[in-house]
Amino acid sequence: MQRWLRATALMLMMASGLAADLDREKAVAEKITKNLKEGEAVWLEAEGGQFFGVFSKGTADKSKGAALLLHDLGGNPDEPGIISALRSQFSRGGWTTLSIQLPLLVPDAAQAAYGATLEEGKKRIAAGVNYLKGQGKLPIVLIGDGFGAALGLLWTASDEKPPVAGLAGVSLRDLDGVEPPQQLLEALGKMTLPLLDIFGGLDGEALYRSAKRAEAARKAKKPSYTQIKVEGADRDFTGMDDILAKRVRGWAEKVLKGASVP
C-alpha cells in the first residue's frame, strides 16, 4: 500500500510539470536551518520556484574562489559525510561555498525516477552559479557527490562555454535506468572544462566504471581530465574526509590559477 501511495504521489508531481517533492524539501530545509552550525540558510529561485541552500563566506581575508556543492541522490545541502565535510573544509580554507538542494522525490524513490528531475536540477545549478556571481568576481568550481557529480557533468557538457572553471566529481555514478537515458561518457567527451574524477580504492563499482571514463577521456583527447584513486577509501570516504578535501582543494586551486572570471 505504501509503495502504491509513493508511486501515485510521484506520478502526480510529474503530471504537474514539477518533479520535486517541495513539501519534503521544505521539511529538510527547516531541519537544517534549525541545526545549522556553519553557514547561512538561503533561498534561491529557478524558473519561478524556490529552493534551499547553505551559503558560507570564506574565512580568509580574501576568498580563493567559490565552490558550488551538489549532493548525492536523495541528499541535502548539509548531508553528513562528503558534502558536509567538503563544505566546512573549503570554507575554512578560504573559499566561498554554496551547497544547494537538488530536487527531491518521495522517500525511497529509485534512481530511475530521478530522470524526471534532471532538467529541474540543471536550472538549480545555473541559479546557484548566478548567486555566487553576485557575491563578487570569484572563479567558480562545481563539486558533486555521486548523482550530483553526474548532474554537474551533464550541465557543464551542455554548454560550450560554461560559466565555471571546472568540475570535481566525487564517487561519480552512471545514471542507470533514468528516462530519458543519459550518456555520461558522451557528456565527458563534450566537456571543455577540467574534470577531476576522484573515488575510493575500496569502491568496487567506481573501480569498474572509472576505467571506462579514463578510456573515453583518452579517446576524446581530454588532457584536462584527472583521475585519482584514493587507496583505502570506501564509496563515502568514511574516516578519510580530510584526505578527500585536501585532494579536491589541491586540484581546485591548481585549476583556478589559470581561470578567468566569466
TIGU-350563 format. One record per residue (C-alpha): residue number from 1; residue in three letters; x, y, z. Coordinates in steps of 0.25 Angstrom, whole numbers, plus 5000, padded with zeros to 4 digits. Each point is the difference from the previous one (the first is absolute). Layout:
TIGU-350563
+-----+--------+------+------+------+
: num : residu :   px :   py :   pz :
+-----+--------+------+------+------+
: NUM :    ALA :    X :    Y :    Z :
...
+-----+--------+------+------+------+
//
This chain:
TIGU-350563
+-----+--------+------+------+------+
: num : residu :   px :   py :   pz :
+-----+--------+------+------+------+
:   1 :    MET : 5000 : 5000 : 5000 :
:   2 :    GLN : 5011 : 5010 : 5004 :
:   3 :    ARG : 5007 : 4997 : 4987 :
:   4 :    TRP : 4988 : 5003 : 4992 :
:   5 :    LEU : 4998 : 5013 : 5007 :
:   6 :    ARG : 5014 : 5004 : 4997 :
:   7 :    ALA : 4999 : 4996 : 4986 :
:   8 :    THR : 4987 : 5008 : 4999 :
:   9 :    ALA : 5006 : 5012 : 5006 :
:  10 :    LEU : 5011 : 5000 : 4990 :
:  11 :    MET : 4991 : 4999 : 4988 :
:  12 :    LEU : 4992 : 5012 : 5005 :
:  13 :    MET : 5012 : 5008 : 5002 :
:  14 :    MET : 5005 : 4996 : 4986 :
:  15 :    ALA : 4987 : 5004 : 4994 :
:  16 :    SER : 5000 : 5013 : 5006 :
:  17 :    GLY : 5013 : 5003 : 4993 :
:  18 :    LEU : 5008 : 5001 : 5012 :
:  19 :    ALA : 5007 : 4988 : 5005 :
:  20 :    ALA : 5006 : 5004 : 5013 :
:  21 :    ASP : 4992 : 4997 : 5013 :
:  22 :    LEU : 5000 : 5014 : 5005 :
:  23 :    ASP : 4994 : 4997 : 5013 :
:  24 :    ARG : 5011 : 4990 : 5003 :
:  25 :    GLU : 5010 : 5010 : 4996 :
:  26 :    LYS : 4994 : 5011 : 5010 :
:  27 :    ALA : 5000 : 4990 : 5011 :
:  28 :    VAL : 5015 : 4997 : 4997 :
:  29 :    ALA : 5003 : 5015 : 5000 :
:  30 :    GLU : 4993 : 5003 : 5013 :
:  31 :    LYS : 5008 : 4989 : 5007 :
:  32 :    ILE : 5013 : 5004 : 4994 :
:  33 :    THR : 4998 : 5015 : 5004 :
:  34 :    LYS : 4996 : 4996 : 5014 :
:  35 :    ASN : 5013 : 4992 : 5002 :
:  36 :    LEU : 5010 : 5008 : 4991 :
:  37 :    LYS : 5013 : 5003 : 5007 :
:  38 :    GLU : 5008 : 5005 : 4988 :
:  39 :    GLY : 4995 : 5009 : 4989 :
:  40 :    GLU : 4987 : 5007 : 4997 :
:  41 :    ALA : 4987 : 4994 : 4995 :
:  42 :    VAL : 4996 : 5007 : 4987 :
:  43 :    TRP : 4988 : 4998 : 4990 :
:  44 :    LEU : 5003 : 5001 : 4985 :
:  45 :    GLU : 4990 : 5000 : 4988 :
:  46 :    ALA : 5001 : 4993 : 4987 :
:  47 :    GLU : 4988 : 5000 : 4990 :
:  48 :    GLY : 4991 : 5007 : 5010 :
:  49 :    GLY : 5002 : 4989 : 5010 :
:  50 :    GLN : 5008 : 5002 : 5013 :
:  51 :    PHE : 5010 : 4990 : 5005 :
:  52 :    PHE : 5009 : 5000 : 5013 :
:  53 :    GLY : 5015 : 5001 : 5001 :
:  54 :    VAL : 5011 : 5002 : 5010 :
:  55 :    PHE : 5010 : 5012 : 4998 :
:  56 :    SER : 5013 : 5003 : 5006 :
:  57 :    LYS : 5010 : 5011 : 4998 :
:  58 :    GLY : 5015 : 4995 : 5001 :
:  59 :    THR : 5007 : 5003 : 5013 :
:  60 :    ALA : 5012 : 5006 : 4994 :
:  61 :    ASP : 5001 : 5015 : 4997 :
:  62 :    LYS : 4999 : 4997 : 4985 :
:  63 :    SER : 4992 : 4988 : 4995 :
:  64 :    LYS : 5009 : 4991 : 4991 :
:  65 :    GLY : 4988 : 4997 : 4991 :
:  66 :    ALA : 4985 : 4995 : 5001 :
:  67 :    ALA : 4995 : 4985 : 5001 :
:  68 :    LEU : 4986 : 4996 : 4996 :
:  69 :    LEU : 4997 : 4986 : 5007 :
:  70 :    LEU : 4991 : 4990 : 4995 :
:  71 :    HIS : 4995 : 4988 : 5009 :
:  72 :    ASP : 4997 : 4986 : 4996 :
:  73 :    LEU : 4987 : 4993 : 4997 :
:  74 :    GLY : 4989 : 5004 : 5010 :
:  75 :    GLY : 5010 : 5008 : 5009 :
:  76 :    ASN : 5000 : 5015 : 5004 :
:  77 :    PRO : 5010 : 5012 : 5001 :
:  78 :    ASP : 5006 : 4996 : 5013 :
:  79 :    GLU : 4999 : 4985 : 4998 :
:  80 :    PRO : 5009 : 4993 : 5011 :
:  81 :    GLY : 5013 : 4994 : 4994 :
:  82 :    ILE : 5006 : 5005 : 4987 :
:  83 :    ILE : 4991 : 5013 : 4997 :
:  84 :    SER : 5001 : 5005 : 5015 :
:  85 :    ALA : 5015 : 4997 : 5001 :
:  86 :    LEU : 5003 : 5007 : 4987 :
:  87 :    ARG : 4991 : 5012 : 5002 :
:  88 :    SER : 5006 : 5002 : 5014 :
:  89 :    GLN : 5015 : 4998 : 4996 :
:  90 :    PHE : 4999 : 5008 : 4987 :
:  91 :    SER : 4994 : 5012 : 5008 :
:  92 :    ARG : 5011 : 4999 : 5011 :
:  93 :    GLY : 5010 : 4999 : 4989 :
:  94 :    GLY : 4996 : 5014 : 4995 :
:  95 :    TRP : 4990 : 4996 : 4990 :
:  96 :    THR : 4986 : 5006 : 4998 :
:  97 :    THR : 4990 : 4988 : 4999 :
:  98 :    LEU : 4986 : 4998 : 4996 :
:  99 :    SER : 4993 : 4986 : 5002 :
: 100 :    ILE : 4987 : 4999 : 4993 :
: 101 :    GLN : 4988 : 4991 : 5002 :
: 102 :    LEU : 4998 : 4991 : 4987 :
: 103 :    PRO : 4986 : 4996 : 4997 :
: 104 :    LEU : 4995 : 4989 : 5010 :
: 105 :    LEU : 4989 : 4990 : 4997 :
: 106 :    VAL : 4992 : 4992 : 5010 :
: 107 :    PRO : 5008 : 4991 : 5009 :
: 108 :    ASP : 5006 : 4987 : 4995 :
: 109 :    ALA : 4998 : 5005 : 4985 :
: 110 :    ALA : 5009 : 4992 : 4991 :
: 111 :    GLN : 5011 : 5006 : 4992 :
: 112 :    ALA : 4992 : 4998 : 4987 :
: 113 :    ALA : 4989 : 5009 : 5005 :
: 114 :    TYR : 5010 : 5011 : 5002 :
: 115 :    GLY : 5001 : 5002 : 4985 :
: 116 :    ALA : 4988 : 5009 : 5001 :
: 117 :    THR : 5008 : 5009 : 5009 :
: 118 :    LEU : 5012 : 5002 : 4991 :
: 119 :    GLU : 4996 : 5013 : 4992 :
: 120 :    GLU : 4995 : 5006 : 5013 :
: 121 :    GLY : 5013 : 4997 : 5007 :
: 122 :    LYS : 5008 : 5006 : 4988 :
: 123 :    LYS : 4992 : 5013 : 5002 :
: 124 :    ARG : 5003 : 5000 : 5015 :
: 125 :    ILE : 5015 : 4999 : 4997 :
: 126 :    ALA : 4999 : 5012 : 4991 :
: 127 :    ALA : 4993 : 5007 : 5011 :
: 128 :    GLY : 5011 : 4996 : 5010 :
: 129 :    VAL : 5011 : 5005 : 4990 :
: 130 :    ASN : 4992 : 5014 : 4998 :
: 131 :    TYR : 4999 : 5001 : 5015 :
: 132 :    LEU : 5015 : 4998 : 5002 :
: 133 :    LYS : 5003 : 5010 : 4989 :
: 134 :    GLY : 4992 : 5010 : 5008 :
: 135 :    GLN : 5010 : 4998 : 5012 :
: 136 :    GLY : 5012 : 5006 : 4993 :
: 137 :    LYS : 5009 : 4997 : 4988 :
: 138 :    LEU : 5004 : 4987 : 5004 :
: 139 :    PRO : 5003 : 4988 : 4991 :
: 140 :    ILE : 4991 : 4988 : 5003 :
: 141 :    VAL : 5002 : 4985 : 5000 :
: 142 :    LEU : 4989 : 4990 : 5001 :
: 143 :    ILE : 5002 : 4988 : 5010 :
: 144 :    GLY : 4990 : 4989 : 4999 :
: 145 :    ASP : 4998 : 4987 : 5008 :
: 146 :    GLY : 4994 : 4988 : 4993 :
: 147 :    PHE : 4987 : 5004 : 4993 :
: 148 :    GLY : 5004 : 5014 : 5002 :
: 149 :    ALA : 5013 : 4998 : 4993 :
: 150 :    ALA : 4993 : 4994 : 4988 :
: 151 :    LEU : 4990 : 5011 : 4999 :
: 152 :    GLY : 5011 : 5010 : 5001 :
: 153 :    LEU : 5007 : 4993 : 4988 :
: 154 :    LEU : 4987 : 5000 : 4992 :
: 155 :    TRP : 4999 : 5015 : 5003 :
: 156 :    THR : 5014 : 5004 : 4996 :
: 157 :    ALA : 5000 : 4992 : 4988 :
: 158 :    SER : 4987 : 5006 : 4994 :
: 159 :    ASP : 5007 : 5014 : 4999 :
: 160 :    GLU : 5012 : 5003 : 4991 :
: 161 :    LYS : 5005 : 5011 : 5010 :
: 162 :    PRO : 4994 : 4996 : 5014 :
: 163 :    PRO : 5002 : 5012 : 5010 :
: 164 :    VAL : 5008 : 4991 : 5009 :
: 165 :    ALA : 5015 : 4996 : 5001 :
: 166 :    GLY : 4999 : 4985 : 5002 :
: 167 :    LEU : 4992 : 4989 : 5006 :
: 168 :    ALA : 5005 : 4990 : 5011 :
: 169 :    GLY : 4992 : 4987 : 5000 :
: 170 :    VAL : 5001 : 4992 : 5013 :
: 171 :    SER : 4995 : 4985 : 4998 :
: 172 :    LEU : 4994 : 5004 : 4987 :
: 173 :    ARG : 4989 : 4991 : 4996 :
: 174 :    ASP : 4993 : 4996 : 4987 :
: 175 :    LEU : 4986 : 5003 : 4999 :
: 176 :    ASP : 4995 : 4986 : 4997 :
: 177 :    GLY : 4985 : 4998 : 4997 :
: 178 :    VAL : 4996 : 5015 : 5000 :
: 179 :    GLU : 4991 : 5005 : 4989 :
: 180 :    PRO : 5003 : 5006 : 4991 :
: 181 :    PRO : 5013 : 4992 : 4999 :
: 182 :    GLN : 5013 : 5008 : 5003 :
: 183 :    GLN : 5013 : 4997 : 4994 :
: 184 :    LEU : 5011 : 5005 : 5010 :
: 185 :    LEU : 5012 : 4995 : 4991 :
: 186 :    GLU : 4994 : 5008 : 4989 :
: 187 :    ALA : 4999 : 5012 : 5009 :
: 188 :    LEU : 5014 : 4998 : 5005 :
: 189 :    GLY : 5005 : 5001 : 4985 :
: 190 :    LYS : 4992 : 5013 : 4998 :
: 191 :    MET : 5005 : 5007 : 5013 :
: 192 :    THR : 5010 : 5011 : 4998 :
: 193 :    LEU : 5004 : 5003 : 5014 :
: 194 :    PRO : 5010 : 4993 : 5010 :
: 195 :    LEU : 4993 : 4988 : 5006 :
: 196 :    LEU : 5005 : 4993 : 5013 :
: 197 :    ASP : 4995 : 4985 : 5001 :
: 198 :    ILE : 5003 : 4996 : 5014 :
: 199 :    PHE : 4996 : 4987 : 5007 :
: 200 :    GLY : 5004 : 4990 : 5011 :
: 201 :    GLY : 5008 : 4988 : 4997 :
: 202 :    LEU : 4990 : 4992 : 5008 :
: 203 :    ASP : 4988 : 5004 : 4992 :
: 204 :    GLY : 4998 : 4988 : 4990 :
: 205 :    GLU : 4990 : 5007 : 4991 :
: 206 :    ALA : 5009 : 5012 : 4999 :
: 207 :    LEU : 5012 : 4992 : 4996 :
: 208 :    TYR : 4992 : 4993 : 4989 :
: 209 :    ARG : 4994 : 5013 : 4994 :
: 210 :    SER : 5012 : 5009 : 5002 :
: 211 :    ALA : 5008 : 4991 : 4990 :
: 212 :    LYS : 4989 : 5003 : 4989 :
: 213 :    ARG : 5001 : 5015 : 5003 :
: 214 :    ALA : 5015 : 5001 : 4999 :
: 215 :    GLU : 4999 : 4993 : 4987 :
: 216 :    ALA : 4990 : 5009 : 4995 :
: 217 :    ALA : 5008 : 5012 : 5004 :
: 218 :    ARG : 5012 : 4995 : 4993 :
: 219 :    LYS : 4992 : 4997 : 4987 :
: 220 :    ALA : 4994 : 5014 : 5001 :
: 221 :    LYS : 5014 : 5006 : 5002 :
: 222 :    LYS : 4997 : 5007 : 5014 :
: 223 :    PRO : 5013 : 5004 : 5006 :
: 224 :    SER : 4992 : 5007 : 5011 :
: 225 :    TYR : 4994 : 4987 : 5005 :
: 226 :    THR : 5006 : 4996 : 5013 :
: 227 :    GLN : 4997 : 4987 : 5007 :
: 228 :    ILE : 5004 : 4997 : 5014 :
: 229 :    LYS : 4998 : 4987 : 5008 :
: 230 :    VAL : 5001 : 5002 : 5015 :
: 231 :    GLU : 5006 : 4986 : 5006 :
: 232 :    GLY : 4992 : 4995 : 5012 :
: 233 :    ALA : 4988 : 5009 : 4998 :
: 234 :    ASP : 4986 : 4995 : 4998 :
: 235 :    ARG : 4989 : 5006 : 4992 :
: 236 :    ASP : 4997 : 5010 : 5011 :
: 237 :    PHE : 5014 : 5003 : 5004 :
: 238 :    THR : 4997 : 4996 : 5014 :
: 239 :    GLY : 5010 : 5005 : 5010 :
: 240 :    MET : 5008 : 5006 : 4988 :
: 241 :    ASP : 4993 : 5013 : 4997 :
: 242 :    ASP : 5012 : 5008 : 5004 :
: 243 :    ILE : 5008 : 4993 : 4989 :
: 244 :    LEU : 4989 : 5001 : 4990 :
: 245 :    ALA : 4999 : 5015 : 5003 :
: 246 :    LYS : 5015 : 5002 : 4998 :
: 247 :    ARG : 5000 : 4993 : 4987 :
: 248 :    VAL : 4988 : 5008 : 4994 :
: 249 :    ARG : 5005 : 5013 : 5006 :
: 250 :    GLY : 5013 : 4998 : 4994 :
: 251 :    TRP : 4994 : 4997 : 4986 :
: 252 :    ALA : 4991 : 5012 : 5001 :
: 253 :    GLU : 5011 : 5010 : 5004 :
: 254 :    LYS : 5008 : 4995 : 4988 :
: 255 :    VAL : 4988 : 5002 : 4991 :
: 256 :    LEU : 4998 : 5014 : 5005 :
: 257 :    LYS : 5014 : 5004 : 4997 :
: 258 :    GLY : 4997 : 5001 : 4985 :
: 259 :    ALA : 4985 : 5003 : 5001 :
: 260 :    SER : 4993 : 5013 : 4996 :
: 261 :    VAL : 4987 : 5005 : 5006 :
: 262 :    PRO : 4989 : 4999 : 4990 :
+-----+--------+------+------+------+
//
